[in-house]
């Protein structure tokens, strides 16, 4: 399965994945880790395919690496 693409280089981070369900699962995972500032997944209009969501707070690499899609 394709890994999440997480980019937190800017003020607002973003996450990309081809499947919406993976991002929905990632949202649940973030909530279970008390990270609550993110958007709901939406079609990735910039790339024209896949899904994306915004991260409104920094998520540690340790937490991201614990997520298993």
Secondary structure, DSSP 4 states (H G I P E B T S, - for coil): -PPPEEE-SSSSEEEEES-HHHHHHHHHHHHHTT---BPPPEE-TTTTSSEEEEESS---HHHHHH---
